[in-house]
Each structure stands twice: as C-alpha cells, then as structure tokens.
Amino acid sequence: MPPKAAKAAASKAASDSKKPAATKTGAKATSKTAAAASKATTAKAAKAVKKEQKPAKVDAKPADKDKTDDKVDDKTEDDKPETNGVAANKRKASETESENEQDVAVEEPQPKKSKTEKAPRAAAVPKVKKSAYPEIGKKINDAPTQVLDIYVFGEGTSGELGLGSKRVGGKKPIDVKRPRLNENLSAKTVGVVQIACGGMHAVALTRDNKILTWGVNDQGALGRDTTWEGGLRDADKADDSDSEDEDDTGINPKESTPIALSEDNFAPGTKFVQVVASDSASFALTEDGRVYGWGTFRSSDGILGFTENVRVQTRPALIAGLKNIKALASGANHILALDHKGNVVAWGCGQQNQLGRRIIERNKMSSLVPQGVGLPRGKIAKIACGSYHSFAIDKDGAVWGWGLNNFGEIGVESNAGEDDAVILKPVKITFLADHTVTSIEGGIHHSLACTDKGDLFTWGRVDGYQVGFELEEIDKVDEEYVIRDERGAARILVKPTKHEKLSGIVAVAAGTDNSFAISKDGKAYSWGFSSNYQTGQGTIDDIHVPTLIDNTATRDKKIIGAGAGGQYSVLIGLAEDVPATNGEVNGAH
C-alpha cells in the first residue's frame, strides 16, 4: 500500500476537497495464485535521518510519498547474510556458550614440572561456525512457472515503471498513457512469473528464481544499493540541445531498471514462490514456507520500523518465527500471512486495526511482531488487503473483514462514514454471504470482488468513481445502503453492489482510487481516478464506469491479471510462444 501523484492530483483535490489526500498507498495486484511471506533483521549503525514527511490523513485522496521523505537510518553490510535481531542474539549467545565450553574442555590443569616426559595434551576441539540461516525445510509451496508479459503505464518519474532512465524509440519512460510492453522484463530473456506493485516500487519473481526490484528506494524497499553519482547534472548540459545524450531523462538508472537481488542475501538453495510489496517494504515467500523481508513500515508519525530493533532494513532478512507459510498479502503498511493449517498472522502498522488486534500507543512497536488474527482457527483459505483494511475467505466461502471502515470499505454498515471508524476484530461480511467470492482486493477507501459465477461487486467511496458507478446508478440503490454528504450527494456505497453490465470476471485489482477487472476471455477493464494515467485509458480524467482497455500493445493479447501502485499500474499477459502450465497462473499479487 507520493508527491509525484500529488502533482497530478493537486488540481483535482482543489476542486473536490473530499477526494483522497496525499499518502502513498499500498500496492495491490491480482491474478490467481500463489503464496508468500516475509522476514526481518538486524542492521548496522544509523545514518542521520533526513526530515520525515508525515503521511496525510488516511481519509484523503492518496497521491504519493515524497521520494526524499526519509533516508535510511540503519544500514546492514552490503552482501552479508542477515537474520532477525532476536534470533541472531540467541544464536550468538548460544554459540558463545558452546565455544566457551569447548575451551574449558581442552584447557586441562597443567602438570607440575617434572624431569619425566610430559603427557601429551588433548587436541583442541575444532570450533564449528554455525550457519546464519536454518536449514532448508520440506517443500510445501510450488513456484509459478508460467512466463508473463508485463505491460506498464502511469507515473514513472521515480522509476516505478521499470523502463530504465532513457528514451527508447523516442518514448519517455515516464507518464505512459497506455499499456506499454516492458522490454526490461522480456519474457524471452528475463521470464517474469509473478509481479507485485508497491506504492512507488515493484518486485518481480523470475522463472530462474531471481527477485528483481525497481522504483523508489528511500527506505530500503528495493533491498539493494542504488547510490548513483549522476544525479547532480550540470544544468547547462541538461538544457543543451547538443548534449551528448539527449535521451537521458536524469532518472536514477539503478532505481528505474529492474535489477536482481544478490543471492548472498539468502540461505543457499533457497527457492522463491511469491513476492509482495507494501508502501515501503517488500517480502518474499520460499518453497519451504519461510519469509524474507526488507524496507520499513510507516505510521502517521513517519517511520515506525521494520522490527522492534531495526528501523530500516536495507537488505533482505529472514523473518523470525514464521514457518510453514502458504501465502502473503500486503496493505499500505501491514502484511498478512496464511499458514499451512489455515491460520493467519499479521504485522506492521496497526493504527487502523488492520492487524485485527488493538495496538496501544506505548506498546506500538509490538505491532511489528507477527501475531495471530482472531479468525476461525484452521479454516482460512485466502487472504487479501486494502490499504488500511484486511480480508480473509474461509473454507466455507464466508468473507471476513477488519480494519479501517470510514468509507464503508470493509462492506459492513457498522460505523461506516464516521471519521475514525474501524472494525476492531474480523467480522463476516453478510452482504456477500450468498456468493462464492474467488478474488477480493481493496484500495485506500474502496473494495471489489468477483465470484465463481463471474460477477463483479464493488463498494466503498464513490465520489471519485472508485466503485465504477455513475451517480444516477447509485441513486437506484436502496437508500439504507448509501451514505450522503450534507449536500445530499452520494458519498459511500456500504453494500457490495453487482455490476450488471459485466460478466465473466475472473480477477480484480485495486490501486489507491482506481480499479481493474479481468474477464475470462483475456480482456482488462479499468475505472476510477486517472490523474497520472493509471487507468491506462490515455486520459487524466476520471473513468466513471468499467471501461475496456483497448490499445495496440494489448489488443490481441490474453490478459490474466493486473496490479496497481500509488500512481502507476501494470497488466499481466500470457507470453506468446510460452506454453501454459497446469493449475492456476500466478500473475500479480
């Protein structure tokens, strides 16, 4: 779950004070699949923290996070393995005790001097250095293998589109109005099998088990060093039409180009099955159900931290205490993990009760420790997140929701519309009780879902066309399910409402205030806020209703999923000449 989007949203916000305000929101993405989880670790001494920019109010229209928001505080050694602080300390203590015992064992009392020959001393016991990681466990997750085409569009001035730093064929890598095939993620040479969109960064998993990252790295979200000396270019050269490289945009190439994380960050032999991205952090799930993570979580006060002991995790670290994880889901600043028994744990920022447990201010750092969510034990089949709210689908098909509900984004009537309305603990969404939900996602103040019958439902904030209904259509909805402002204009659609004009929907995705629906025949539809071209419709005007994305790049392609960040989006298509695999295809998450 940025000042870049704020740029485009500024004029819109001026005319409509009720539209979402500036906070970078959690990235979402969709398709059908996989599993995942995350990790944490100790870091080196802190660098001076640059001024922090507090996120704007949660109920305002999100734009983006200032790229110069907060510099990394704690840095870890570049390519050395890292583990969670507590676990590492325990291992160090244990190792030290073990080594001391060995020393005592070999330091026997010395015999008094004697003219007779001394007895030979016992040979020193060799000290065995313990591994920084636990052994690779039993395989419980399968990695996706279907190679994908990745089409990008929207804002790109911070490198979030992954198009690099230079013009290609005369086209800029920023402000892409319609879906463009990203050649840096070529199906033939790179082979992306899954992608995740964060607020202003993205993460991809490849068929050869590499994790690629690109976009904003101010708080370690990319998990690698992106220091670049070319940022301060001479202004005269930049304006000189005879410049040596007229195609250079001045964007940091180390951030704007997808680059793989070093294998040295992970236990030897680790295989990945899923990646997810929040606003300022990234996580990867392994084949044996463990989770690695890097970056940080933020609260309304700025940086909250990555763990209780680490403020910003600049390199991938193993998350202590997580095992047998089957799937991950990310909000703007929180993570859900589903284990092999059907139980859910959550961690991150819990200010809006998105963790499903009450967080007391004086103990707020405890929210960074994964803990169980109060759901039916052993019964959860799927998990999903909005920016500040969460969802779970149980094995009986019931949908549960909790977290922020000030725009009715959870889909329950309780306190919807109140400024600080939250659902403290998971509750069943009774409006969806008669439907079998197969995919569900949330934006900052709206949500959407599709069912096994191909029906699309949307609910939440309506004044920016987040739910994809014209206002006259909302007027036809039973008044008890519509909350209006003081002028009588529709503001919130509390009840999940079916889109009668769409059918055959198999996947959904949500950005901050825009959405996507994918049909079984491979077509993509978008709607909502579009000030940065994030709908892919070639306009900065709001898209009122679900509208087919139709352009040359995607027209004859089979689209299977979508993903959305703060002010950019992606479409995921089946790569040509690459055979489909058995089972569900893992696209975006």
ROKEMI-168725 format. One line per field, with one value per residue (C-alpha): x negated, y negated, z negated; residue in one letter; residue number from 1. Coordinates in Angstrom, 2 decimals, always signed. Each point is the difference from the previous one (the first is absolute). Last residue first. Example, Ala and Ser with C-alpha at 12.3 -4.5 7.8 and 13.67 -1.06 7.14 Angstrom:
residues 2
c1 = (-13.67,+1.37) $
c2 = (+1.06,+3.44) $
c3 = (-7.14,-0.66) $
code = (S,A) $
pos = (2,1) $
END
This chain:
residues 589
c1 = (+0.13,-0.42,-0.01,-0.07,+1.71,+2.27,-0.60,-1.99,-2.36,+0.62,-2.41,-2.22,+0.22,+1.70,-0.24,+3.29,+0.87,-0.33,+1.17,-1.85,+0.87,-1.40,+1.03,-0.11,-0.43,+2.19,-0.04,+1.83,+0.75,+0.64,-0.25,+0.09,-1.51,+1.60,+0.75,-2.81,-2.70,+2.31,+2.42,+3.33,+0.49,+3.73,+1.87,+1.46,+1.92,-0.83,-3.57,-1.36,-1.79,-3.78,+0.42,-1.68,+2.24,-2.74,+1.80,-3.19,-0.19,-1.36,+3.27,+2.00,+2.30,+2.58,+0.51,-1.70,+0.95,-2.39,+0.85,-1.36,+3.14,+0.51,+0.39,-2.40,+1.23,-2.11,+0.32,-0.87,-0.11,-3.20,-0.46,+2.25,-0.12,+2.60,+0.03,+2.44,+2.74,+2.33,+2.63,+0.26,+3.11,+1.74,-2.73,+0.99,+0.00,-1.93,+2.08,-1.44,-0.06,-1.44,+0.14,+3.23,+0.84,+2.64,-1.77,-0.91,-1.62,+1.80,-0.29,+1.52,+1.06,+3.23,+0.88,+0.52,-2.08,+1.59,-1.78,-3.26,+0.80,+0.58,-3.43,-1.67,-1.48,-3.60,-0.59,-2.90,+1.99,-1.73,+3.01,+0.85,-1.86,+0.77,+1.46,-0.56,+1.33,-0.89,+1.75,-1.91,+2.04,-2.84,+0.09,-1.83,-0.95,-0.51,-1.05,-0.07,-1.71,-3.76,+0.34,+1.23,-0.08,+2.16,-0.21,+2.02,+3.07,+2.75,+3.19,+2.99,-1.98,-1.41,+2.19,-0.72,-3.59,-1.07,-1.92,-3.73,-0.90,-0.19,+2.08,-1.00,+1.79,-2.23,+1.91,+3.41,+1.39,+0.40,+0.62,+1.18,+1.51,-2.38,-1.77,-3.57,-0.36,+2.92,-1.66,-1.19,-0.51,-3.66,-0.88,+1.85,+1.64,+1.17,+1.42,+1.82,-0.80,+0.10,-3.79,-0.35,-0.64,-2.10,-0.05,-2.00,+0.22,-2.41,-1.19,+2.29,-1.17,+0.56,-0.01,+1.19,+0.92,+0.65,+1.45,-2.76,+1.24,+2.97,-1.50,-1.49,-3.29,-3.23,-3.18,-2.95,-2.16,-0.04,+3.19,-2.04,-1.57,+3.29,-0.33,+0.41,+2.58,+2.17,+0.69,+3.36,+0.03,+1.29,-3.18,+1.92,+1.01,-0.41,-3.23,-1.29,-3.26,-1.84,+0.97,+2.64,+0.45,+2.63,+0.87,+0.99,-2.30,-2.61,-0.43,+1.55,-2.03,+1.39,-2.17,+0.42,-1.06,+1.92,+1.54,-1.71,+1.05,-2.10,+0.63,-0.92,-2.10,-1.43,-2.30,-0.11,-1.73,-2.83,+0.38,-3.12,-1.75,-0.28,-2.20,+0.74,+2.10,+1.08,+0.75,-1.28,+0.50,+3.78,+0.07,+0.36,+0.57,+2.69,-1.24,+2.25,+2.48,+3.07,-1.64,-2.65,-1.39,-3.55,-2.14,-0.91,+1.67,-0.64,+2.67,-0.11,+2.42,-2.37,+0.36,-0.73,+2.12,-1.42,+0.75,-0.35,+0.17,+0.81,+3.60,+0.65,-1.40,+0.59,-2.14,+0.89,-1.53,-3.70,-2.70,-2.79,-2.95,-2.54,+1.74,+0.75,-1.70,-3.01,+2.31,-0.30,+3.25,+0.77,+0.30,+3.07,-1.08,+1.45,-1.84,-3.54,+0.65,+0.69,+2.21,-1.81,+2.08,-2.88,+1.15,-1.88,-3.28,-3.02,+1.84,+0.45,+3.46,-1.62,+2.51,-1.47,-3.49,+0.68,+1.54,-3.11,+1.13,+0.38,+1.57,-2.90,-1.67,+2.50,+0.54,+2.53,-1.19,+2.34,+3.19,+2.27,+2.24,-3.01,+1.64,-0.84,+0.01,+2.61,+0.43,-1.49,-0.39,-0.77,+0.04,-1.70,+1.21,-0.71,+3.67,-0.05,+1.58,+0.87,+0.04,+1.37,-0.52,+2.02,+2.94,-0.90,+0.95,-0.66,-1.02,-0.01,-1.49,-2.43,-2.14,-3.07,-1.33,+3.00,+2.83,-1.64,+0.10,-2.28,+2.10,+2.97,+2.99,+1.85,+3.54,+1.38,-0.86,-3.61,-0.95,-3.66,-2.41,+0.03,+0.58,-2.30,-0.73,-1.20,-0.47,-2.38,+0.14,+1.30,+3.50,+0.64,+3.35,-0.80,-3.05,+0.82,+1.28,+2.11,+3.65,+2.51,-0.49,-1.67,+0.54,-1.68,-0.02,-0.02,-1.79,+2.11,-2.20,+1.46,-1.97,+1.59,+0.30,-0.47,-3.57,-1.61,-2.49,-3.15,-2.31,+0.22,-2.01,-3.11,-1.74,-1.94,-3.77,-1.52,-2.80,-2.60,-0.58,-3.61,-2.08,-0.44,-3.39,-2.81,-1.26,-3.16,-3.26,-1.53,-2.20,+3.07,+1.64,+3.41,+2.81,+2.13,+3.68,+2.13,+0.93,+1.64,+3.44,+0.05,-0.52,+2.78,+2.35,-0.90,+0.79,+3.40,+0.79,-1.03,+2.10,+3.03,-0.40,-0.53,+3.00,+2.17,-1.17,+0.74,+3.47,+0.78,-1.42,+1.54,-2.56,-2.53,-2.35,-2.76,+0.27,+0.03,-0.48,+3.10,+1.17,+2.21,+1.50,+0.90,+1.01,+3.47,+2.28,-2.25,+2.27,+2.95,+2.78,+2.85,+3.51,+2.51,+3.45,+0.75,+1.41,-3.35,-1.18,-3.31,-3.13,-2.56,-3.02,-3.22,-3.04,-3.15,-1.07,-3.66,-1.47,+0.63,-2.32,+0.27,+3.08,+1.73,+2.64,+3.51,+1.86,+3.10,+2.68,+1.44,+2.32,+1.40,+2.64,+2.53,-0.38,-0.16,-1.89,-0.04,-2.30,+0.35,+0.60,-2.37,+1.74,+1.28,+3.68,+3.10,+2.75,+2.25,-1.42,+1.17,-1.18,-3.34,-0.52,+0.29,-2.56,-2.40,+0.50,-2.62,-2.70,+1.28,-0.74,-3.68,+0.15,+0.63,+3.83) $
c2 = (+10.17,+0.00,+3.01,+3.51,+2.26,+2.62,+3.66,+1.57,-2.17,-2.11,+0.41,-2.97,-1.02,-3.25,-1.13,+0.10,-3.52,-2.03,-3.60,-2.53,-3.19,-3.34,-2.70,+1.57,+3.56,+2.24,+3.57,+1.86,+3.56,+2.52,-2.09,+2.01,-2.14,-1.19,-3.54,-0.29,-2.10,-1.58,-1.47,+0.91,-0.10,+0.76,-2.36,+0.70,-3.19,-3.62,-0.30,-3.14,-2.35,+0.27,+1.78,+2.77,+2.79,+1.81,-0.59,-1.30,-2.91,-2.22,-1.83,+3.18,+0.54,+2.71,+2.65,+2.93,+3.03,+2.68,+2.68,+3.55,+1.97,+0.88,-3.68,-2.15,-2.80,-3.00,-2.80,-3.60,-1.96,+1.23,+2.92,+3.05,+3.31,+2.54,+3.48,+2.41,-2.25,+1.85,-2.69,-3.78,-2.13,+1.02,-1.31,+1.44,-2.06,+0.68,-2.04,-3.08,-2.31,-3.21,-3.66,-0.49,-3.70,-1.34,-3.27,+1.04,+3.17,+3.22,+3.58,+2.64,+3.45,-1.12,-1.88,+3.20,-0.41,-1.87,-3.24,+1.91,+0.40,-3.74,-0.59,+2.03,+3.17,+1.20,+0.42,-2.45,-2.54,-2.81,-0.81,+3.68,+1.27,+3.58,+2.86,+2.11,+3.38,+1.78,+3.24,+2.79,+2.85,+1.03,-3.51,-3.29,-2.55,-3.72,-2.41,-3.72,-2.48,+0.49,+2.78,+3.50,+3.44,+3.14,+3.10,+3.24,-1.12,+2.61,-2.05,+0.16,-1.20,-3.04,-2.57,+1.87,-1.14,+2.08,-1.86,-0.05,-2.12,-3.73,-1.23,-3.62,-3.33,-2.98,-2.60,+1.67,+1.05,+3.68,+0.46,+3.62,+0.31,+2.70,+0.19,-0.51,-3.19,-1.69,-3.37,-0.29,+3.77,+0.46,+3.47,+3.32,+2.31,+3.60,+1.71,+3.34,+2.62,+3.03,+0.29,-3.54,-3.17,-2.65,-3.77,-2.95,-3.76,-2.93,+0.13,+2.87,+3.51,+3.62,+3.50,+3.40,+3.43,-0.67,+2.79,+1.09,-2.13,-2.18,-3.51,-2.06,-0.91,+1.55,-1.96,-1.09,-2.48,-3.54,-0.82,+0.33,-3.34,-1.69,+0.88,-3.51,-0.74,+3.03,+2.21,+1.75,+3.16,+0.86,-1.20,-2.62,-1.60,-3.49,-0.77,+3.55,-0.57,+3.20,+3.56,+2.63,+3.74,+2.23,+3.67,+2.53,+2.81,-0.65,-3.61,-3.22,-3.21,-3.54,-3.10,-3.63,-3.42,-0.74,+3.46,+3.24,+3.64,+3.14,+3.70,+3.52,-0.59,+3.10,-2.16,-3.50,-0.45,-2.19,-1.83,+0.68,-3.15,-1.63,-3.13,-3.60,+0.77,-3.36,-0.53,+3.31,+1.03,+0.39,+1.07,-1.94,-3.39,-2.61,-2.61,-3.04,-1.07,+1.18,+3.42,+1.47,+3.51,+0.66,+1.48,+3.69,+3.41,+3.74,+2.58,+3.74,+2.56,+2.61,-1.27,-3.53,-3.11,-3.44,-3.35,-3.66,-3.24,-3.69,-0.15,+3.74,+2.58,+3.73,+2.80,+3.67,+3.45,-0.36,+2.66,-0.10,+2.28,-2.00,-2.17,-3.47,-3.38,+1.50,+0.67,-3.70,-1.73,-0.27,-3.33,-1.49,-3.43,-3.23,+0.14,+0.67,-2.19,-3.04,-2.22,-2.81,+0.46,+1.02,+0.15,-3.16,+1.67,-2.01,-3.26,-2.09,-1.12,-1.46,-0.21,+2.86,-1.12,-3.46,+1.44,+2.05,+3.37,+0.87,+3.45,+1.70,+1.30,+2.77,+1.95,+2.75,+2.53,+2.96,+1.12,-2.01,-1.23,-1.34,-3.16,-2.44,+2.76,-1.26,+2.14,+3.38,+3.54,+3.39,+3.27,+2.88,+3.61,+0.89,-0.41,-3.57,-1.68,-3.70,-2.90,-3.52,-3.43,-3.15,+1.28,+3.64,+2.12,+3.76,+2.14,+3.72,+2.33,-2.45,+1.63,-2.19,+0.62,+1.43,-1.47,-3.42,-1.90,-2.83,+0.05,-1.37,+0.25,-3.31,-0.44,-3.50,-3.50,+0.55,-3.02,+1.02,+2.29,-2.43,+1.33,-1.03,+3.61,+0.55,-3.07,+0.47,+0.68,+3.55,+1.24,+1.41,-1.77,-1.13,-1.99,-3.07,-2.03,+2.93,-0.93,+2.13,+3.05,+3.42,+3.23,+3.17,+3.13,+3.18,+3.34,+2.74,+1.77,-0.95,+1.39,+2.83,-0.15,+2.61,+1.12,+1.41,-2.26,-1.82,-0.01,-2.96,-3.06,-1.73,+3.37,+0.91,-0.12,+3.25,-0.42,+2.76,+1.85,-0.56,+3.18,+1.38,-0.72,+2.58,+1.26,-1.78,+1.93,+0.54,-2.70,-1.54,-3.33,+0.12,+1.19,-2.61,+0.02,+0.74,-2.74,+2.26,+0.31,-3.59,-1.25,+2.20,-1.27,-3.55,+0.78,+1.36,-2.99,-2.34,+1.87,-0.11,-3.70,-0.66,+2.14,-1.77,-3.37,+0.99,+1.20,-3.25,-2.12,+1.78,+1.39,-1.34,+1.48,-2.34,-1.80,-3.63,-0.11,-1.35,-3.55,-1.63,-3.37,-0.03,-3.40,-1.24,-1.85,-0.82,+1.87,-1.73,+2.53,-0.06,-0.98,+1.26,-1.58,-0.87,+2.35,+1.20,-3.42,-0.93,+2.02,-1.85,-1.23,+0.86,-2.22,+1.89,+2.58,-0.07,+3.40,+2.82,+2.73,+3.33,+2.10,+2.97,+1.85,+0.70,+2.36,+0.62,+2.35,+1.47,+2.03,+0.34,-0.62,-1.64,-3.34,-3.19,-2.91,-2.35,-2.71,-1.70,-3.65,-2.93,-2.56,-3.28,-0.55,+1.92,-2.13,-1.90,-3.42,+0.18,-2.89,-0.41,+3.75,+0.31,-2.75,+1.67,+3.57,-0.23,-1.31,+2.07,+3.03,-0.89,-1.25,+3.47,+10.31) $
c3 = (+6.03,+3.74,+2.28,-1.35,+2.46,-1.52,+0.68,+2.79,+1.98,+3.07,+2.89,+0.92,+3.66,-1.02,-3.61,-1.86,-1.08,-3.16,-0.05,-2.11,-1.86,-1.11,-2.43,-3.47,+1.18,+2.13,+1.26,+2.72,+1.05,+2.77,+3.16,+3.23,+2.73,+3.24,-1.16,-2.55,+1.67,+2.58,-2.51,-1.55,-3.73,-0.29,-2.31,-3.45,-0.85,-0.80,+1.29,-1.63,+2.38,+0.39,+3.32,+1.99,-1.32,-1.90,-3.30,-1.60,+2.47,-2.80,-0.77,+0.61,-3.01,+0.67,+2.68,+1.76,+2.10,+1.26,+2.57,-0.04,+0.86,-3.66,-0.85,-2.01,-2.27,-0.94,-2.55,-0.78,-3.24,-1.65,+2.34,+0.04,+1.85,+1.13,+1.56,+1.69,+1.39,+2.39,-0.04,+0.05,+0.60,-3.23,-2.27,-3.39,-3.18,-3.21,-2.49,-1.66,+3.01,-1.40,+1.05,+1.95,+0.21,-2.38,-0.67,-3.56,+1.35,+0.87,-1.28,+2.27,-1.25,-1.68,+3.17,+2.00,+3.17,+2.91,-0.93,+0.40,+3.69,+0.31,-1.52,+2.74,-1.47,+0.09,-3.74,-0.10,+2.00,-1.89,-2.20,-0.53,-3.07,-1.00,+2.05,+3.13,+1.19,+3.27,+1.03,+1.74,-1.48,-2.31,-1.41,+0.44,-2.64,-0.44,-2.74,-0.70,-2.32,+0.55,+2.52,-0.76,+1.58,+0.21,+2.21,+0.02,-1.93,-0.19,-0.36,-2.34,-3.02,+1.81,-1.77,-3.23,-0.13,-2.98,-2.70,-0.79,-3.04,-0.65,+2.93,+0.34,+0.34,-0.64,+1.99,-0.07,+3.36,-0.82,-3.75,+0.51,+3.48,+1.23,+3.36,-1.17,+2.03,-1.74,+0.40,-3.60,-0.17,-0.93,-1.26,+0.23,+2.54,+0.30,+3.09,-0.37,+2.65,-2.30,+0.15,-1.32,+1.96,-1.74,+0.45,-1.33,-0.34,+0.22,+3.61,+0.87,-0.68,+1.02,-1.52,+1.22,-1.44,-3.69,-2.16,-2.37,-2.86,+0.81,+0.08,-2.82,+1.70,-1.26,-0.62,+2.13,-1.97,+1.40,-1.93,-3.19,+0.91,-0.91,-3.68,-1.38,+2.67,-0.76,+3.03,+0.08,+2.07,+3.47,+1.69,+2.01,-3.28,+1.55,-1.88,+0.47,+1.86,+0.90,-0.97,+0.69,-0.54,+1.61,-0.60,+2.67,-1.08,+2.70,-1.11,+1.31,-0.36,-0.15,+0.37,-1.03,+1.21,+3.19,+0.04,+0.90,+0.42,-0.53,+0.66,-1.15,-3.11,-1.68,-2.12,-1.44,-3.35,+1.21,+3.30,+2.06,+1.16,+3.42,+0.03,-0.99,-3.07,-1.43,-3.70,-1.33,-3.63,-0.27,+3.62,+3.25,-1.57,-0.61,+2.49,+0.08,-2.69,+1.94,+0.09,+2.28,+0.48,+1.19,+2.77,+0.23,-0.37,+0.17,-0.82,-0.58,+1.41,+1.44,+3.58,-1.13,-0.42,+0.83,-1.62,+0.97,-1.95,+0.41,+1.21,-0.09,+2.40,+0.47,+1.46,+0.50,+0.61,-0.81,-0.15,-2.58,+0.79,-1.97,-2.61,+1.34,+0.23,+1.80,+2.96,+0.81,+0.91,+3.71,+1.80,+1.72,+1.32,-1.39,-3.31,+1.21,+3.05,-2.22,+2.14,+1.83,+3.14,+2.30,+3.63,+0.94,-0.82,+1.09,-0.57,+3.15,-1.11,-3.10,-2.82,-2.02,+0.88,-1.36,-3.14,-0.77,-1.19,-3.65,+0.18,+1.69,-3.15,-0.58,-3.22,+0.66,-2.56,-0.38,-1.77,+2.30,-2.84,-1.92,-1.28,+2.81,+2.64,+2.47,+3.11,+0.96,-1.34,+1.57,-1.94,+1.81,-0.04,+3.65,+0.95,-1.27,-3.03,+0.20,-2.44,+0.47,-1.46,-0.66,-2.06,+0.49,+3.00,+0.05,+2.98,+0.78,+2.65,+1.62,+2.69,+0.42,+3.52,+1.84,-2.07,+0.07,-3.30,+1.16,+3.18,-1.94,+2.35,-0.11,-1.34,+0.70,-1.19,-1.04,-2.08,-0.29,+1.87,+2.96,+3.50,+2.85,+0.89,-3.55,-2.15,-2.87,-3.74,-0.12,+0.81,-3.48,-0.30,-3.56,+1.10,-2.05,+2.94,+1.17,-0.44,+1.90,+2.20,+0.05,+1.98,-1.31,+2.15,-2.07,-0.26,-1.64,-2.55,-3.38,-2.95,-1.96,-3.78,-2.77,+0.66,-3.13,-1.71,+1.06,-3.01,-2.34,+0.96,-1.34,-0.01,-3.13,+0.04,-1.24,-2.49,+0.22,-3.27,-1.04,-0.17,-3.48,-1.51,+0.24,-3.36,-1.03,-0.01,-3.43,-1.45,-1.37,+0.08,-1.53,+2.27,+1.77,-0.91,+3.08,+2.50,+2.57,-1.53,-1.20,+3.54,+1.34,-2.66,+0.97,+3.65,-0.91,-2.17,+2.80,+2.54,-2.25,-0.59,+3.69,+0.92,-2.52,+1.27,+3.59,-0.87,-1.69,+2.81,+2.97,+2.37,+2.45,+2.56,+1.13,+3.32,-0.86,-3.73,-1.58,-0.15,-2.56,+0.58,+3.66,+1.19,-0.58,+2.37,+2.93,+2.34,-1.54,-0.20,+2.36,+0.84,-2.40,-0.10,-3.61,-2.58,-1.27,-0.90,+1.58,-0.62,-2.06,+1.86,-1.72,+0.05,+0.74,-2.50,-0.80,+0.70,-2.41,-1.13,+1.67,+0.44,-1.59,+1.87,+1.27,+2.29,+2.18,+1.42,+3.14,+1.94,+3.38,+2.18,+2.17,+1.43,-1.93,-1.23,-2.84,-1.02,-3.23,+0.08,+0.03,-1.95,+1.33,-0.08,+1.19,+1.53,-2.31,+0.73,+3.59,+2.11,-1.70,-0.24,+3.76,+0.58,-2.38,+1.25,+2.71,-2.27,-2.88,+2.11,-0.06,-3.57,-0.98,-3.14) $
code = (H,A,G,N,V,E,G,N,T,A,P,V,D,E,A,L,G,I,L,V,S,Y,Q,G,G,A,G,A,G,I,I,K,K,D,R,T,A,T,N,D,I,L,T,P,V,H,I,D,D,I,T,G,Q,G,T,Q,Y,N,S,S,F,G,W,S,Y,A,K,G,D,K,S,I,A,F,S,N,D,T,G,A,A,V,A,V,I,G,S,L,K,E,H,K,T,P,K,V,L,I,R,A,A,G,R,E,D,R,I,V,Y,E,E,D,V,K,D,I,E,E,L,E,F,G,V,Q,Y,G,D,V,R,G,W,T,F,L,D,G,K,D,T,C,A,L,S,H,H,I,G,G,E,I,S,T,V,T,H,D,A,L,F,T,I,K,V,P,K,L,I,V,A,D,D,E,G,A,N,S,E,V,G,I,E,G,F,N,N,L,G,W,G,W,V,A,G,D,K,D,I,A,F,S,H,Y,S,G,C,A,I,K,A,I,K,G,R,P,L,G,V,G,Q,P,V,L,S,S,M,K,N,R,E,I,I,R,R,G,L,Q,N,Q,Q,G,C,G,W,A,V,V,N,G,K,H,D,L,A,L,I,H,N,A,G,S,A,L,A,K,I,N,K,L,G,A,I,L,A,P,R,T,Q,V,R,V,N,E,T,F,G,L,I,G,D,S,S,R,F,T,G,W,G,Y,V,R,G,D,E,T,L,A,F,S,A,S,D,S,A,V,V,Q,V,F,K,T,G,P,A,F,N,D,E,S,L,A,I,P,T,S,E,K,P,N,I,G,T,D,D,E,D,E,S,D,S,D,D,A,K,D,A,D,R,L,G,G,E,W,T,T,D,R,G,L,A,G,Q,D,N,V,G,W,T,L,I,K,N,D,R,T,L,A,V,A,H,M,G,G,C,A,I,Q,V,V,G,V,T,K,A,S,L,N,E,N,L,R,P,R,K,V,D,I,P,K,K,G,G,V,R,K,S,G,L,G,L,E,G,S,T,G,E,G,F,V,Y,I,D,L,V,Q,T,P,A,D,N,I,K,K,G,I,E,P,Y,A,S,K,K,V,K,P,V,A,A,A,R,P,A,K,E,T,K,S,K,K,P,Q,P,E,E,V,A,V,D,Q,E,N,E,S,E,T,E,S,A,K,R,K,N,A,A,V,G,N,T,E,P,K,D,D,E,T,K,D,D,V,K,D,D,T,K,D,K,D,A,P,K,A,D,V,K,A,P,K,Q,E,K,K,V,A,K,A,A,K,A,T,T,A,K,S,A,A,A,A,T,K,S,T,A,K,A,G,T,K,T,A,A,P,K,K,S,D,S,A,A,K,S,A,A,A,K,A,A,K,P,P,M) $
pos = (589,588,587,586,585,584,583,582,581,580,579,578,577,576,575,574,573,572,571,570,569,568,567,566,565,564,563,562,561,560,559,558,557,556,555,554,553,552,551,550,549,548,547,546,545,544,543,542,541,540,539,538,537,536,535,534,533,532,531,530,529,528,527,526,525,524,523,522,521,520,519,518,517,516,515,514,513,512,511,510,509,508,507,506,505,504,503,502,501,500,499,498,497,496,495,494,493,492,491,490,489,488,487,486,485,484,483,482,481,480,479,478,477,476,475,474,473,472,471,470,469,468,467,466,465,464,463,462,461,460,459,458,457,456,455,454,453,452,451,450,449,448,447,446,445,444,443,442,441,440,439,438,437,436,435,434,433,432,431,430,429,428,427,426,425,424,423,422,421,420,419,418,417,416,415,414,413,412,411,410,409,408,407,406,405,404,403,402,401,400,399,398,397,396,395,394,393,392,391,390,389,388,387,386,385,384,383,382,381,380,379,378,377,376,375,374,373,372,371,370,369,368,367,366,365,364,363,362,361,360,359,358,357,356,355,354,353,352,351,350,349,348,347,346,345,344,343,342,341,340,339,338,337,336,335,334,333,332,331,330,329,328,327,326,325,324,323,322,321,320,319,318,317,316,315,314,313,312,311,310,309,308,307,306,305,304,303,302,301,300,299,298,297,296,295,294,293,292,291,290,289,288,287,286,285,284,283,282,281,280,279,278,277,276,275,274,273,272,271,270,269,268,267,266,265,264,263,262,261,260,259,258,257,256,255,254,253,252,251,250,249,248,247,246,245,244,243,242,241,240,239,238,237,236,235,234,233,232,231,230,229,228,227,226,225,224,223,222,221,220,219,218,217,216,215,214,213,212,211,210,209,208,207,206,205,204,203,202,201,200,199,198,197,196,195,194,193,192,191,190,189,188,187,186,185,184,183,182,181,180,179,178,177,176,175,174,173,172,171,170,169,168,167,166,165,164,163,162,161,160,159,158,157,156,155,154,153,152,151,150,149,148,147,146,145,144,143,142,141,140,139,138,137,136,135,134,133,132,131,130,129,128,127,126,125,124,123,122,121,120,119,118,117,116,115,114,113,112,111,110,109,108,107,106,105,104,103,102,101,100,99,98,97,96,95,94,93,92,91,90,89,88,87,86,85,84,83,82,81,80,79,78,77,76,75,74,73,72,71,70,69,68,67,66,65,64,63,62,61,60,59,58,57,56,55,54,53,52,51,50,49,48,47,46,45,44,43,42,41,40,39,38,37,36,35,34,33,32,31,30,29,28,27,26,25,24,23,22,21,20,19,18,17,16,15,14,13,12,11,10,9,8,7,6,5,4,3,2,1) $
END
